[in-house]
Amino acid sequence: MSGFWRIVFFFCLPWFLLGCSQRGTYEGLKHSNALECHQVPSSQREECFERLPPDYDTYRRQREAAIGE
């Protein structure tokens, strides 16, 4: 297995193990965004991480408050 596919497998495996639940999808996308932050120049990395969404539980509370559930 080439190095690229090992990396893809390593980072995608947790998402697949979580299944297709809302939490799994949310966390998978957040993880993917965090990986992209590692690709930006170091001078912009901290700002990139600050723009990442909150954890799923915080997101869910904010969402429920916004729609009045």
N, C-alpha and C positions, 0 to 999 in steps of 0.2 A: 504494500500500500504506500503510495507516495506521501510525502510530508503534507501536502495541501489537503489531501483527503483525510488524513489522520486528524488534522486540525478541525476540519469541517465535521467529522464524525464526533470528535471530542466535545465540541461546543453545541452540536445539534442533539446529541443523545439525551441530555436532560430534558429538552423541550419535548422530544418524542415520548419520553417516559412519563411526563406529566399528562400526556394525552391532549385532547382537544378541548378541555374545559376552558371556561373564561379565564380563570386564574392562570392556567398553563399557557394560554395564548398571550395574555398580558405579560407574564413574566418572561416568556420567550422573546417577545418583541423588545422588552426592556433590556434583556441580556444582549440582544443583537445590537441595539443602539449603544450600549456600553462598549461593545467590541469596536464599533465604529469610532468611538472617542479615542481609543488607543491608536487609531490611524492618523489622527490630526497632529499637527506640530505641538510639541510640548508646551509652547507658550499659549496655546488655545485649549489645551486638554482640560484644565480645571473648569473653565467656563462650559465646556461640553458636558462634563459630568454634572454640573449644577443644573443643566437644562433637562436632565433625565427625569422621567416622571417619578412620582412617589411609589412606595411599595403598594402592593395590591389592596391591602386592607385600608390604607389611607385613601387611595383612589376610590374605593367602593363607598366609603363614608362620605367623601366629597360629592360623589355622583348622586348618592341617595338624597343628600341635603339639597342638591341643585334641582332635582326633579320632584322633591317633596314626598318621597316614599316614607 
